[in-house]
Amino acid sequence: MKSIKTTIIAAAVLSAAAFTAQAQPAGFLEVNPDPVALGMAGTGTVLESTPYAMWNNIASTALDEQKFQVGASYTLWNTSADKAAAPGPFNAVAVAGYGRVARFMTVSAGLRYFGGQPLSITSDGVNISQFSPIDLEAGVGFGFRILPILSLGANVNYVHSALSKDAKGGAVSADFGALVDLKFMRIGVTASNIGSKISYGAAAYQLPANVKLGLGTEQHFGQEDKHAVAVNLEGGLTFEESSFFAGLGAQYAYNDMFRVSAGYHYGDADKMYYGSYASVGLGFKIIGISFNAAYLIGTDKNSPLTNTFTLGLGFEF
């Protein structure tokens, strides 16, 4: 009985690896639920604060001027990729926000959920059962303005992953961020998914920890500075796989109401969920209510990002 149970757990883990399109479980932690960041190829390290700042760079919440932001996003992944290589489609839902509790301090909270289609577990060629993988992360964080040009922040998160009835695991992780705003340039650094291993009973796996460094600039021009162009450049390294990734994103905004964006992200498809992709995005905001969307175009063969899109609704003041 023990050997059968071990076989089922191992099969679940392997199926989940195919489900997340990477070599280790909890790959959903690499998935950014922010449509603004995704429209700029995920270059969130130096992005202005959004409701999802805790997954970009939480330090931005303390340095920007907004007092409160909240948002919800929905992402549909892998609608038309090769199902033998990366089963799908599957869904991601996120709810997050932050509030300013003092001139120098913000508090953030967020929850993201990742759910997939039923996958079959087989033993000796026999279909034993099916399961629907479910992953989620819930966290709280704090941002602090240390100097007029410098802010720091950190999140503490609980990670839960259910690959089958007999293969469930949990972990605790932390994210850290720093942001310097020199007006003509922003410099950001983050370290994400730093924490304990996640175990499904048969073995323990490292979380997809990584570090990122970003540079960004935003220039205003035209009558009353109604036109704005932003460019972000970001590079990073994963700890477990020692894989390099990078992204370049650009955005045009008019009167802080309408924006369009595009970008390109480079990544190793054999080591990371994302691989390489191009992105486009758009958004509209009026009286504090915003709607944002992003569309990703996977550039790797059988990319799990094929026809992926994200929609988000937010409110701020």
C-alpha positions as CSV (number, residue, x, y, z in Angstrom):
1,M,0.0,0.0,0.0
2,K,2.8,2.4,0.9
3,S,4.5,1.8,-2.5
4,I,1.3,2.4,-4.3
5,K,0.7,5.7,-2.4
6,T,4.3,6.8,-3.1
7,T,3.7,6.1,-6.8
8,I,0.5,8.2,-6.8
9,I,2.3,11.1,-5.1
10,A,5.2,10.9,-7.5
11,A,2.9,10.8,-10.4
12,A,1.0,13.8,-9.1
13,V,4.2,15.8,-8.7
14,L,5.3,14.9,-12.2
15,S,1.9,15.8,-13.6
16,A,2.0,19.1,-11.7
17,A,5.4,19.8,-13.1
18,A,3.9,19.5,-16.6
19,F,0.9,21.6,-15.4
20,T,3.2,24.4,-14.4
21,A,5.5,23.8,-17.3
22,Q,8.7,23.8,-15.2
23,A,10.9,21.3,-13.3
24,Q,9.8,22.2,-9.8
25,P,6.4,22.6,-8.1
26,A,5.0,26.0,-6.9
27,G,5.9,27.4,-10.2
28,F,2.8,29.6,-10.0
29,L,4.8,31.9,-7.7
30,E,6.6,33.1,-10.8
31,V,3.2,34.2,-12.3
32,N,2.6,37.9,-11.9
33,P,-1.1,38.7,-11.7
34,D,-0.7,42.4,-12.4
35,P,-2.0,43.4,-15.9
36,V,0.0,46.7,-15.8
37,A,3.3,44.9,-15.2
38,L,2.5,42.1,-17.6
39,G,1.7,44.6,-20.4
40,M,5.3,45.8,-19.9
41,A,6.8,42.3,-20.0
42,G,6.6,41.8,-16.2
43,T,9.1,44.6,-15.4
44,G,7.6,45.4,-12.1
45,T,10.7,46.1,-10.1
46,V,10.6,49.8,-10.9
47,L,6.9,50.1,-11.8
48,E,4.8,52.7,-10.1
49,S,2.7,51.3,-7.3
50,T,-0.4,49.3,-8.3
51,P,-2.8,47.2,-6.2
52,Y,-0.5,44.2,-6.9
53,A,2.7,46.0,-5.7
54,M,3.5,43.2,-3.3
55,W,4.3,41.0,-6.3
56,N,6.2,43.7,-8.1
57,N,8.2,45.6,-5.5
58,I,6.4,46.4,-2.3
59,A,8.7,49.3,-1.6
60,S,6.9,51.3,-4.3
61,T,3.8,51.6,-2.0
62,A,5.7,53.8,0.4
63,L,7.4,56.0,-2.2
64,D,4.4,56.8,-4.4
65,E,1.7,59.2,-3.3
66,Q,-1.5,57.1,-3.4
67,K,-3.1,56.6,0.0
68,F,-5.1,53.5,-0.9
69,Q,-5.3,51.0,-3.8
70,V,-7.2,47.8,-4.2
71,G,-7.7,45.5,-7.3
72,A,-8.7,42.1,-8.6
73,S,-7.4,40.4,-11.7
74,Y,-8.3,37.3,-13.7
75,T,-5.9,35.5,-16.0
76,L,-6.6,32.7,-18.5
77,W,-3.4,30.7,-19.3
78,N,-2.5,28.3,-22.0
79,T,-5.7,28.3,-24.1
80,S,-4.2,26.8,-27.3
81,A,-0.7,25.4,-26.6
82,D,0.2,21.8,-27.2
83,K,-1.8,20.0,-24.4
84,A,0.7,17.1,-24.4
85,A,3.5,19.5,-23.5
86,A,1.6,21.8,-21.1
87,P,-2.0,20.9,-20.2
88,G,-4.6,23.6,-20.0
89,P,-6.3,25.9,-20.0
90,F,-6.1,27.0,-16.4
91,N,-7.0,30.0,-14.4
92,A,-5.4,32.5,-12.0
93,V,-7.3,34.9,-9.8
94,A,-5.7,37.6,-7.5
95,V,-7.1,40.1,-5.0
96,A,-4.7,42.6,-3.4
97,G,-4.3,46.1,-2.2
98,Y,-2.5,48.4,0.3
99,G,-3.2,51.4,2.4
100,R,-1.1,54.2,3.9
101,V,-1.2,54.1,7.7
102,A,1.4,56.8,8.2
103,R,3.3,59.3,6.1
104,F,6.2,56.9,6.0
105,M,4.4,53.5,6.2
106,T,2.0,51.3,4.1
107,V,0.4,48.0,4.8
108,S,-0.4,45.5,2.0
109,A,-2.3,42.3,1.7
110,G,-2.9,39.9,-1.2
111,L,-4.2,36.5,-2.2
112,R,-3.7,34.7,-5.5
113,Y,-5.2,31.4,-6.6
114,F,-4.0,29.1,-9.4
115,G,-6.3,26.3,-10.6
116,G,-6.0,23.8,-13.5
117,Q,-8.0,21.3,-15.4
118,P,-8.3,17.7,-14.1
119,L,-5.1,15.6,-14.8
120,S,-4.9,11.8,-14.8
121,I,-2.7,9.8,-12.5
122,T,-1.5,6.5,-13.9
123,S,0.3,3.5,-12.5
124,D,1.7,0.8,-14.8
125,G,-0.3,2.3,-17.6
126,V,-3.6,2.1,-15.7
127,N,-5.6,5.3,-15.0
128,I,-6.0,5.3,-11.2
129,S,-7.7,8.7,-10.7
130,Q,-7.9,12.3,-11.7
131,F,-7.1,15.5,-9.8
132,S,-7.4,19.2,-10.4
133,P,-4.2,21.0,-9.1
134,I,-4.8,24.0,-6.9
135,D,-2.1,26.4,-5.7
136,L,-2.5,29.6,-3.6
137,E,-0.5,32.2,-1.8
138,A,-1.7,34.6,0.9
139,G,0.5,37.3,2.4
140,V,0.8,40.6,4.2
141,G,3.5,43.2,3.9
142,F,4.9,46.6,4.9
143,G,6.5,49.4,3.1
144,F,8.6,52.1,4.7
145,R,9.8,55.4,3.3
146,I,13.3,55.8,4.7
147,L,14.3,58.9,2.8
148,P,12.5,61.2,0.3
149,I,14.1,59.1,-2.4
150,L,14.4,55.7,-0.8
151,S,11.9,53.1,0.4
152,L,12.1,49.5,1.7
153,G,9.5,46.8,2.1
154,A,8.9,43.2,2.9
155,N,6.1,40.6,2.6
156,V,5.5,37.4,4.6
157,N,3.5,34.7,2.7
158,Y,1.9,31.3,3.2
159,V,2.1,29.0,0.2
160,H,-0.3,26.0,-0.2
161,S,-0.2,23.5,-3.0
162,A,-2.6,20.6,-3.5
163,L,-1.5,18.3,-6.4
164,S,-3.8,15.4,-5.4
165,K,-5.7,14.1,-2.3
166,D,-2.5,12.5,-1.1
167,A,0.0,15.1,-2.3
168,K,-0.4,18.4,-0.5
169,G,2.2,20.8,0.8
170,G,2.7,24.1,2.5
171,A,5.6,26.6,2.9
172,V,6.3,30.0,4.4
173,S,8.2,32.6,2.3
174,A,9.2,36.2,2.3
175,D,9.8,38.9,-0.4
176,F,12.0,41.9,0.0
177,G,12.3,45.1,-2.0
178,A,14.1,48.4,-2.2
179,L,13.4,51.4,-4.5
180,V,15.3,54.6,-5.2
181,D,13.5,57.4,-7.0
182,L,15.9,60.0,-8.5
183,K,13.1,61.6,-10.5
184,F,14.9,61.1,-13.8
185,M,15.5,57.4,-13.0
186,R,14.2,54.7,-10.7
187,I,16.4,51.9,-9.4
188,G,14.7,48.8,-7.8
189,V,16.0,45.6,-6.3
190,T,13.8,42.6,-5.1
191,A,14.4,39.2,-3.6
192,S,11.3,36.9,-3.9
193,N,10.1,33.5,-2.6
194,I,12.8,33.3,0.0
195,G,11.7,30.6,2.5
196,S,11.2,27.0,3.5
197,K,10.9,24.0,1.2
198,I,7.5,22.6,0.1
199,S,7.0,18.9,0.7
200,Y,4.4,16.6,-0.8
201,G,5.2,13.7,1.4
202,A,7.7,11.9,-0.9
203,A,10.2,14.7,-1.3
204,A,10.8,18.4,-0.5
205,Y,11.3,21.1,-3.2
206,Q,12.8,24.5,-3.1
207,L,10.5,27.5,-3.9
208,P,11.4,29.4,-7.1
209,A,13.5,32.0,-5.3
210,N,15.0,34.8,-7.4
211,V,16.6,38.3,-7.3
212,K,15.9,41.1,-9.7
213,L,17.5,44.5,-10.5
214,G,15.5,47.1,-12.5
215,L,16.1,50.5,-14.0
216,G,13.3,52.8,-15.2
217,T,12.5,56.3,-16.4
218,E,9.3,58.3,-17.0
219,Q,9.4,61.5,-19.0
220,H,6.5,64.0,-19.3
221,F,6.0,66.4,-22.2
222,G,3.5,68.4,-24.2
223,Q,1.0,71.0,-22.9
224,E,0.6,70.7,-19.1
225,D,2.7,67.5,-19.3
226,K,-0.3,65.5,-20.3
227,H,1.8,63.0,-22.3
228,A,4.1,60.5,-20.6
229,V,6.5,57.8,-21.8
230,A,8.0,55.2,-19.5
231,V,10.7,52.7,-20.2
232,N,11.7,49.9,-17.8
233,L,14.6,47.5,-18.0
234,E,14.9,44.5,-15.7
235,G,17.2,41.5,-15.2
236,G,17.3,38.7,-12.7
237,L,18.5,35.3,-11.6
238,T,16.8,32.3,-10.1
239,F,18.5,30.5,-7.2
240,E,17.7,26.9,-7.7
241,E,18.2,26.6,-11.5
242,S,20.7,29.5,-11.8
243,S,18.7,30.8,-14.8
244,F,19.1,34.3,-16.1
245,F,16.0,36.3,-17.3
246,A,15.4,39.8,-18.5
247,G,12.7,42.1,-19.7
248,L,12.2,45.4,-21.5
249,G,8.9,47.3,-21.3
250,A,7.6,50.6,-22.6
251,Q,4.4,52.6,-22.0
252,Y,2.7,55.7,-23.3
253,A,0.1,57.4,-21.2
254,Y,-2.2,60.4,-21.8
255,N,-3.4,62.7,-19.0
256,D,-3.2,59.8,-16.5
257,M,-6.3,58.4,-18.1
258,F,-5.4,56.2,-21.0
259,R,-2.3,54.1,-21.5
260,V,-0.8,51.5,-24.0
261,S,2.2,49.3,-23.4
262,A,4.4,46.7,-24.9
263,G,7.4,44.6,-24.0
264,Y,9.6,41.6,-24.4
265,H,10.7,39.1,-21.8
266,Y,13.6,36.6,-22.2
267,G,13.7,33.5,-20.1
268,D,14.8,29.8,-20.3
269,A,11.7,27.8,-21.0
270,D,13.3,24.6,-19.6
271,K,13.9,26.1,-16.2
272,M,11.2,28.7,-15.7
273,Y,7.4,28.9,-16.1
274,Y,7.5,32.0,-18.3
275,G,10.2,31.3,-20.9
276,S,10.3,34.0,-23.5
277,Y,7.3,36.1,-24.6
278,A,6.2,39.4,-26.0
279,S,3.4,41.4,-24.4
280,V,0.9,44.2,-25.2
281,G,-1.3,46.1,-22.7
282,L,-3.8,48.9,-22.4
283,G,-5.6,50.6,-19.6
284,F,-8.2,53.3,-18.8
285,K,-8.7,55.2,-15.5
286,I,-11.4,57.7,-14.5
287,I,-12.4,59.1,-11.0
288,G,-10.0,56.5,-9.4
289,I,-11.5,53.5,-11.1
290,S,-9.2,51.7,-13.5
291,F,-9.5,48.9,-16.0
292,N,-6.3,47.2,-17.3
293,A,-5.6,44.3,-19.7
294,A,-2.6,42.5,-21.0
295,Y,-2.0,39.9,-23.7
296,L,1.0,37.6,-23.8
297,I,2.5,35.9,-26.9
298,G,4.8,33.0,-26.1
299,T,7.8,32.8,-28.4
300,D,9.0,29.4,-27.4
301,K,7.9,26.2,-29.0
302,N,4.7,24.8,-27.2
303,S,4.9,27.9,-24.9
304,P,2.4,27.7,-22.0
305,L,1.8,31.4,-22.6
306,T,0.1,31.0,-25.9
307,N,-3.0,33.2,-26.1
308,T,-2.7,34.2,-22.4
309,F,-4.6,37.3,-21.3
310,T,-5.1,39.1,-18.0
311,L,-7.9,41.5,-17.0
312,G,-7.9,43.7,-13.9
313,L,-10.2,46.1,-12.2
314,G,-8.9,48.6,-9.6
315,F,-9.8,51.6,-7.4
316,E,-7.5,54.2,-5.8
317,F,-7.5,57.5,-4.1
